[in-house]
Protein backbone atom coordinates (compact mmCIF):
# COMPACT_ATOMS: atom_id res chain seq x y z
CA UNK A 1 0.00 0.00 0.00
CA UNK A 2 0.98 3.59 -0.65
CA UNK A 3 -0.78 6.93 -0.95
CA UNK A 4 -1.13 6.15 -4.66
CA UNK A 5 -3.97 3.76 -3.77
CA UNK A 6 -6.17 6.72 -2.75
CA UNK A 7 -7.99 9.58 -4.38
CA UNK A 8 -9.78 12.71 -3.22
CA UNK A 9 -12.00 15.40 -4.69
CA UNK A 10 -10.20 18.62 -5.62
CA UNK A 11 -11.79 22.02 -5.03
CA UNK A 12 -12.83 22.10 -8.69
CA UNK A 13 -14.87 18.90 -8.16
CA UNK A 14 -12.49 16.60 -10.04
CA UNK A 15 -11.66 13.22 -8.49
CA UNK A 16 -7.85 13.16 -8.25
CA UNK A 17 -5.90 9.94 -7.87
CA UNK A 18 -2.81 10.52 -5.77
CA UNK A 19 -1.05 8.40 -8.36
CA UNK A 20 -0.92 11.65 -10.37
CA UNK A 21 1.84 12.71 -7.96
CA UNK A 22 3.95 9.59 -8.48
CA UNK A 23 7.66 10.39 -8.31
CA UNK A 24 7.10 13.57 -6.26
CA UNK A 25 7.77 14.22 -2.59
CA UNK A 26 4.44 15.14 -0.97
CA UNK A 27 3.41 16.94 2.18
CA UNK A 28 -0.21 16.11 3.03
CA UNK A 29 -1.77 18.48 5.57
CA UNK A 30 -5.18 18.76 7.21
CA UNK A 31 -5.95 22.47 7.41
CA UNK A 32 -8.38 24.93 9.00
CA UNK A 33 -8.96 28.63 8.47
CA UNK A 34 -9.85 29.72 12.02
CA UNK A 35 -7.21 27.92 14.06
CA UNK A 36 -4.26 29.07 16.13
CA UNK A 37 -2.09 27.34 13.53
CA UNK A 38 -3.72 28.91 10.45
CA UNK A 39 -0.62 31.09 10.03
CA UNK A 40 1.06 27.89 8.80
CA UNK A 41 -0.72 28.40 5.46
CA UNK A 42 1.71 31.24 4.74
CA UNK A 43 4.71 29.13 5.75
CA UNK A 44 3.43 26.20 3.69
CA UNK A 45 3.17 28.47 0.65
CA UNK A 46 6.77 29.64 1.17
CA UNK A 47 7.84 25.99 1.38
CA UNK A 48 5.87 25.27 -1.79
CA UNK A 49 7.55 28.14 -3.61
CA UNK A 50 11.01 27.04 -2.48
CA UNK A 51 10.74 23.37 -3.53
CA UNK A 52 8.00 23.04 -6.16
CA UNK A 53 10.46 23.06 -9.05
CA UNK A 54 12.47 20.28 -7.40
CA UNK A 55 9.68 17.68 -7.29
CA UNK A 56 7.77 18.74 -4.14
CA UNK A 57 3.99 19.14 -3.83
CA UNK A 58 1.84 20.16 -0.85
CA UNK A 59 -1.72 18.82 -0.72
CA UNK A 60 -4.12 20.66 1.61
CA UNK A 61 -7.21 18.98 3.06
CA UNK A 62 -9.53 21.34 4.97
CA UNK A 63 -11.33 19.78 7.92
CA UNK A 64 -13.92 21.11 10.39
CA UNK A 65 -13.62 18.39 13.04
CA UNK A 66 -11.53 20.32 15.56
CA UNK A 67 -13.57 22.83 17.54
CA UNK A 68 -15.45 24.07 14.43
CA UNK A 69 -12.37 25.87 13.09
CA UNK A 70 -13.19 25.40 9.39
CA UNK A 71 -16.91 26.18 9.06
CA UNK A 72 -16.66 27.85 5.63
CA UNK A 73 -17.81 26.38 2.33
CA UNK A 74 -15.20 24.86 0.03
CA UNK A 75 -15.42 27.87 -2.30
CA UNK A 76 -14.88 30.32 0.56
CA UNK A 77 -11.99 28.25 1.93
CA UNK A 78 -10.24 28.34 -1.44
CA UNK A 79 -10.73 32.06 -1.95
CA UNK A 80 -9.61 32.92 1.61
CA UNK A 81 -6.48 30.77 1.19
CA UNK A 82 -5.60 32.53 -2.05
CA UNK A 83 -6.40 36.06 -0.87
CA UNK A 84 -5.05 35.86 2.69
CA UNK A 85 -2.06 33.53 2.24
CA UNK A 86 -1.36 33.40 -1.51
CA UNK A 87 -1.93 29.63 -1.55
CA UNK A 88 -1.25 28.07 -4.95
CA UNK A 89 -0.72 24.46 -3.88
CA UNK A 90 -3.61 22.01 -4.46
CA UNK A 91 -6.52 22.14 -2.02
CA UNK A 92 -9.17 19.47 -1.78
CA UNK A 93 -12.78 19.58 -0.65
CA UNK A 94 -13.41 19.49 3.08
CA UNK A 95 -13.12 15.99 4.59
CA UNK A 96 -13.10 14.13 7.90
CA UNK A 97 -9.64 13.11 9.10
CA UNK A 98 -10.66 11.08 12.16
CA UNK A 99 -13.53 9.14 13.75
CA UNK A 100 -16.54 7.93 11.78
CA UNK A 101 -16.58 8.94 8.12
CA UNK A 102 -12.79 9.34 8.11
CA UNK A 103 -11.47 9.74 4.58
CA UNK A 104 -9.65 6.51 3.61
CA UNK A 105 -6.45 8.45 2.84
CA UNK A 106 -6.26 9.84 6.36
CA UNK A 107 -7.13 6.48 7.86
CA UNK A 108 -4.13 5.07 6.00
CA UNK A 109 -1.84 8.00 6.90
CA UNK A 110 -2.69 8.07 10.59
CA UNK A 111 -2.20 4.32 10.93
CA UNK A 112 1.12 4.49 9.05
CA UNK A 113 2.85 6.79 11.53
CA UNK A 114 1.71 7.01 15.16
CA UNK A 115 1.12 10.14 17.18
CA UNK A 116 4.25 10.82 19.22
CA UNK A 117 3.05 13.84 21.17
CA UNK A 118 2.95 17.60 20.78
CA UNK A 119 5.93 19.92 21.19
CA UNK A 120 5.10 21.22 24.65
CA UNK A 121 7.46 24.18 24.16
CA UNK A 122 5.65 25.54 21.11
CA UNK A 123 3.95 28.85 22.03
CA UNK A 124 0.49 27.69 20.87
CA UNK A 125 0.76 24.53 23.02
CA UNK A 126 -0.06 26.63 26.08
CA UNK A 127 -3.54 27.10 24.61
CA UNK A 128 -3.92 23.86 22.65
CA UNK A 129 -3.07 21.30 25.33
CA UNK A 130 -5.51 22.61 27.98
CA UNK A 131 -8.20 22.96 25.28
CA UNK A 132 -7.85 19.34 24.18
CA UNK A 133 -7.60 18.03 27.75
CA UNK A 134 -10.67 20.00 28.88
CA UNK A 135 -12.98 19.89 25.85
CA UNK A 136 -11.79 16.91 23.79
CA UNK A 137 -9.95 14.33 25.93
CA UNK A 138 -11.29 11.64 23.57
CA UNK A 139 -8.81 12.90 20.95
CA UNK A 140 -5.94 11.56 23.03
CA UNK A 141 -7.18 8.01 23.75
CA UNK A 142 -5.23 6.32 20.95
CA UNK A 143 -1.78 6.54 19.42
CA UNK A 144 -2.71 7.00 15.78
CA UNK A 145 -5.65 9.34 15.10
CA UNK A 146 -5.23 12.93 14.00
CA UNK A 147 -5.27 15.11 17.11
CA UNK A 148 -5.68 18.62 15.63
CA UNK A 149 -5.49 20.82 12.55
CA UNK A 150 -2.24 21.09 10.59
CA UNK A 151 -1.02 17.56 11.14
CA UNK A 152 1.48 16.95 8.34
CA UNK A 153 2.56 13.72 6.62
CA UNK A 154 5.73 13.68 4.55
CA UNK A 155 5.55 11.19 1.68
CA UNK A 156 8.57 9.96 -0.30
CA UNK A 157 8.70 9.79 -4.10
CA UNK A 158 7.49 6.16 -4.00
CA UNK A 159 4.29 7.08 -2.16
CA UNK A 160 5.40 5.81 1.26
CA UNK A 161 4.73 7.70 4.49
CA UNK A 162 8.12 8.90 5.71
CA UNK A 163 7.28 11.05 8.75
CA UNK A 164 4.41 12.57 10.68
CA UNK A 165 4.62 16.08 12.10
CA UNK A 166 2.04 17.46 14.51
CA UNK A 167 0.65 20.99 14.41
CA UNK A 168 3.26 22.09 16.96
CA UNK A 169 6.06 21.41 14.47
CA UNK A 170 6.80 24.62 12.63
CA UNK A 171 7.13 24.41 8.85
CA UNK A 172 10.78 25.48 8.85
CA UNK A 173 11.58 22.36 10.90
CA UNK A 174 10.47 20.13 8.01
CA UNK A 175 12.97 21.42 5.45
CA UNK A 176 15.89 19.05 6.15
CA UNK A 177 13.60 16.02 5.90
CA UNK A 178 12.11 17.35 2.65
CA UNK A 179 15.55 18.03 1.18
CA UNK A 180 16.74 14.48 2.01
CA UNK A 181 13.75 13.00 0.20
CA UNK A 182 14.18 15.32 -2.77
CA UNK A 183 17.85 14.30 -3.06
CA UNK A 184 16.76 10.65 -3.17
CA UNK A 185 14.48 11.14 -6.21
CA UNK A 186 15.93 9.16 -9.13
CA UNK A 187 17.07 11.44 -11.93
Secondary structure, 3 states (H helix, E strand, C coil): CCHHHCEEEECCCCEEEHHHHCCCEEEEEEECCCCCCCCHHHHHHHHHHHHHHHCEEEEEEECCCCCCCCCCCHHHHHHHHHHHHCCCCEEECCCCCCCCCCCHHHHHHHHHCCCCCCCCCCCCHHHHHHHHHHHCHHHHCCCCCCCCCCCEEEECCCCCEEEEECCCCCHHHHHHHHHHHHHCCCC
